[in-house]
């Protein structure tokens, strides 16, 4: 007989697979670490079905979201391998529930990184490259449902678009992004002190994942925080040009 937790996991799995709102989220444990453990069990369910882990996101690293779930608490979300796309891809908008897009920097892991004591410098040393990226979010769980359901559901992660790689460097929070839709500039943003340093975010990700027996592997892309956030309500062509790093684009059809 399936347990209550088995049923919750199956509901979260089906919702993420099909782009629907999960049911019975009121049964998700309120403890944040328990919700993250549940998220990893949903990932295991995908792997059982033939999917692969592709990379990770670090959540709550920028803007008003920082410290929303506790001081310096930066939760993770898994990225499925089948949802990692190259710049220039066309993505059907219809199947994505409440689609949002965020320009982000993506760190590419060059050597294994794991442990409870990983610091910023160790994290930076393990980075092979940095790339311009988009995160596509699918709002399956509304924010008013509480923190734990958002964590268990993977922080609204749907997929990422990754552009050409550039050498890793310091000063990433001083990068300026120009975000455009259909050739028209929508927003220009230099996060500065409103965003966590991406290498610090990477070290925090490693330390948190270690609590669950997980580490980072070479080749994995890690998205490290939103420069800006926009809803996608109709078909269009989106670009994000990151100063001294490069450009990423996606077309929604």
C-alpha positions as CSV (number, residue, x, y, z in Angstrom):
1,X,0.0,0.0,0.0
2,X,1.4,3.5,-0.9
3,X,2.1,5.7,2.1
4,X,0.8,9.3,2.5
5,X,4.3,10.5,1.5
6,X,4.3,8.2,-1.6
7,X,1.1,9.8,-2.7
8,X,2.5,13.4,-2.1
9,X,5.6,12.5,-4.1
10,X,3.5,11.1,-7.0
11,X,1.3,14.2,-7.0
12,X,4.4,16.5,-7.2
13,X,6.0,14.4,-9.9
14,X,2.9,14.4,-12.1
15,X,2.4,18.1,-11.6
16,X,5.9,18.9,-12.7
17,X,5.8,16.4,-15.6
18,X,2.5,17.7,-16.9
19,X,2.5,21.4,-16.0
20,X,-0.3,21.3,-13.5
21,X,-0.9,22.4,-9.9
22,X,-0.1,19.6,-7.5
23,X,-2.8,18.4,-5.2
24,X,-2.7,17.6,-1.4
25,X,0.1,20.1,-0.8
26,X,-1.5,20.8,2.6
27,X,0.0,17.4,3.6
28,X,3.6,18.5,2.9
29,X,5.6,18.7,6.1
30,X,6.2,22.3,7.2
31,X,9.8,21.8,8.3
32,X,12.0,23.2,5.5
33,X,14.6,20.5,5.5
34,X,11.9,17.9,5.3
35,X,10.4,19.7,2.3
36,X,13.8,19.7,0.6
37,X,14.2,16.0,1.3
38,X,10.8,15.5,-0.3
39,X,12.0,17.5,-3.3
40,X,14.9,15.0,-3.7
41,X,12.5,12.1,-3.6
42,X,10.6,13.6,-6.4
43,X,13.9,13.9,-8.3
44,X,14.4,10.2,-7.6
45,X,11.0,9.5,-9.0
46,X,12.0,11.2,-12.3
47,X,15.2,9.2,-12.4
48,X,13.3,6.0,-11.9
49,X,11.2,7.0,-14.9
50,X,14.4,7.5,-17.0
51,X,15.2,11.2,-16.5
52,X,18.6,12.5,-15.4
53,X,19.7,15.2,-13.1
54,X,21.1,18.1,-15.1
55,X,22.1,20.8,-12.6
56,X,20.8,23.0,-9.8
57,X,19.4,26.4,-9.0
58,X,20.2,28.4,-5.8
59,X,17.1,30.1,-4.6
60,X,16.3,33.3,-2.7
61,X,19.6,35.0,-3.6
62,X,18.5,38.4,-4.9
63,X,16.1,41.2,-4.3
64,X,13.2,41.0,-1.8
65,X,13.4,37.2,-1.8
66,X,16.6,37.1,0.3
67,X,16.2,35.8,3.8
68,X,12.5,35.2,3.1
69,X,12.7,31.7,4.6
70,X,15.4,32.6,7.3
71,X,18.6,34.5,7.4
72,X,21.1,33.2,4.8
73,X,18.9,30.3,4.0
74,X,19.4,29.6,0.3
75,X,17.4,26.6,-0.8
76,X,18.1,24.5,-3.9
77,X,16.0,23.2,-6.8
78,X,17.0,20.5,-9.2
79,X,17.2,21.0,-13.0
80,X,16.2,18.1,-15.2
81,X,18.7,17.2,-17.9
82,X,16.0,17.2,-20.6
83,X,15.1,20.8,-19.6
84,X,18.6,22.3,-20.3
85,X,18.6,24.0,-23.7
86,X,21.1,25.9,-25.8
87,X,20.6,29.6,-26.5
88,X,18.4,30.2,-29.5
89,X,15.9,27.4,-28.8
90,X,12.2,27.6,-29.5
91,X,10.1,26.6,-26.5
92,X,6.3,26.0,-26.8
93,X,4.6,28.3,-24.3
94,X,1.3,26.5,-24.1
95,X,2.4,23.5,-21.8
96,X,4.1,25.8,-19.3
97,X,1.8,26.8,-16.4
98,X,2.1,30.5,-15.4
99,X,5.4,30.9,-17.3
100,X,8.0,33.4,-16.0
101,X,11.5,34.2,-17.3
102,X,14.6,35.3,-15.4
103,X,18.0,36.4,-16.7
104,X,20.6,34.7,-14.5
105,X,24.3,33.9,-14.5
106,X,25.1,30.2,-14.8
107,X,28.3,28.7,-13.3
108,X,29.6,25.6,-15.0
109,X,31.3,23.1,-12.6
110,X,34.7,21.9,-13.7
111,X,35.7,19.6,-10.8
112,X,33.7,17.7,-8.1
113,X,32.6,19.9,-5.3
114,X,31.0,18.6,-2.1
115,X,31.2,18.8,1.6
116,X,30.0,20.6,4.7
117,X,32.8,23.1,4.9
118,X,33.1,24.3,1.3
119,X,33.9,28.0,1.3
120,X,33.7,30.7,-1.4
121,X,37.2,30.3,-2.6
122,X,36.9,26.5,-2.9
123,X,33.7,27.0,-4.8
124,X,35.2,29.5,-7.2
125,X,38.2,27.2,-7.9
126,X,35.8,24.4,-8.9
127,X,34.1,26.6,-11.5
128,X,35.2,26.0,-15.1
129,X,33.2,28.9,-16.8
130,X,30.4,31.3,-16.5
131,X,27.6,31.6,-19.0
132,X,24.6,33.9,-19.7
133,X,21.4,32.1,-19.0
134,X,17.6,32.2,-18.6
135,X,15.7,30.4,-16.0
136,X,12.2,29.4,-17.0
137,X,9.9,29.2,-14.0
138,X,6.5,27.5,-14.0
139,X,4.3,28.7,-11.1
140,X,2.7,25.4,-10.0
141,X,2.3,26.4,-6.3
142,X,1.2,29.9,-5.3
143,X,3.3,31.7,-2.7
144,X,0.4,32.0,-0.3
145,X,0.5,28.2,0.2
146,X,3.6,28.5,2.4
147,X,7.3,27.9,2.1
148,X,7.4,24.1,2.4
149,X,5.2,23.4,-0.7
150,X,7.4,25.8,-2.8
151,X,10.5,23.9,-1.7
152,X,9.0,20.4,-2.2
153,X,7.9,21.5,-5.7
154,X,11.5,22.6,-6.6
155,X,11.1,26.4,-6.4
156,X,9.0,26.6,-9.5
157,X,11.8,25.3,-11.7
158,X,10.9,24.3,-15.2
159,X,14.1,24.6,-17.3
160,X,17.1,26.7,-18.2
161,X,18.5,28.2,-21.4
162,X,22.4,28.4,-21.4
163,X,24.4,30.6,-23.7
164,X,28.1,30.5,-24.8
165,X,30.6,30.0,-21.9
166,X,33.1,32.7,-20.9
167,X,36.0,32.5,-18.4
168,X,35.1,32.7,-14.8
169,X,36.0,36.0,-13.2
170,X,35.4,38.1,-10.1
171,X,32.9,40.9,-9.8
172,X,29.9,39.0,-11.2
173,X,27.4,41.0,-9.2
174,X,28.6,44.1,-11.0
175,X,27.6,42.6,-14.4
176,X,24.9,44.5,-16.2
177,X,22.1,42.7,-18.0
178,X,20.0,44.2,-20.8
179,X,16.8,42.3,-21.1
180,X,14.8,42.6,-24.3
181,X,11.6,41.2,-25.8
182,X,11.1,41.3,-29.6
183,X,14.0,43.6,-30.0
184,X,12.7,46.2,-27.5
185,X,14.6,46.9,-24.3
186,X,12.5,45.9,-21.3
187,X,14.9,46.4,-18.4
188,X,18.5,47.1,-17.6
189,X,19.8,45.8,-14.2
190,X,23.1,45.7,-12.4
191,X,22.4,43.9,-9.1
192,X,25.4,44.9,-7.0
193,X,24.6,44.5,-3.3
194,X,21.0,43.3,-4.0
195,X,22.3,39.9,-5.1
196,X,24.5,37.4,-3.3
197,X,27.9,36.8,-4.8
198,X,27.4,33.8,-7.1
199,X,30.5,31.9,-5.7
200,X,29.2,32.4,-2.2
201,X,25.9,31.0,-3.4
202,X,27.6,28.0,-4.9
203,X,29.4,27.3,-1.6
204,X,26.1,27.5,0.3
205,X,24.5,25.2,-2.2
206,X,27.3,22.6,-1.6
207,X,26.9,22.8,2.1
208,X,23.2,22.4,2.0
209,X,23.2,19.6,-0.5
210,X,25.8,17.8,1.7
211,X,23.2,17.5,4.4
212,X,21.3,15.2,2.1
213,X,24.4,13.3,0.9
214,X,24.6,15.1,-2.5
215,X,27.5,16.9,-4.2
216,X,28.1,18.7,-7.5
217,X,29.7,17.0,-10.5
218,X,31.8,18.3,-13.5
219,X,29.7,19.7,-16.3
220,X,26.7,20.6,-14.2
221,X,25.3,24.1,-14.7
222,X,24.3,26.0,-11.6
223,X,22.0,29.1,-11.9
224,X,22.7,31.6,-9.1
225,X,20.0,34.2,-8.9
226,X,17.6,36.4,-10.8
227,X,18.6,39.8,-12.2
228,X,15.0,40.6,-13.0
229,X,11.7,38.7,-13.3
230,X,9.0,38.9,-16.0
231,X,5.9,37.0,-16.8
232,X,5.6,35.5,-20.3
233,X,2.0,35.7,-21.5
234,X,2.4,35.4,-25.2
235,X,4.7,34.2,-27.9
236,X,7.9,36.3,-28.4
237,X,11.7,36.4,-28.7
238,X,13.6,37.2,-25.6
239,X,17.3,38.1,-25.2
240,X,19.5,38.9,-22.3
241,X,22.9,40.5,-22.9
242,X,25.3,40.3,-19.9
243,X,28.2,42.8,-20.0
244,X,31.6,41.2,-20.7
245,X,30.0,37.7,-20.6
246,X,27.6,37.3,-23.5
247,X,24.1,36.9,-24.7
248,X,21.4,34.3,-24.4
249,X,18.1,34.0,-26.3
250,X,14.9,32.0,-26.4
251,X,11.8,32.1,-28.5
252,X,8.4,31.2,-27.1
253,X,5.9,29.9,-29.7
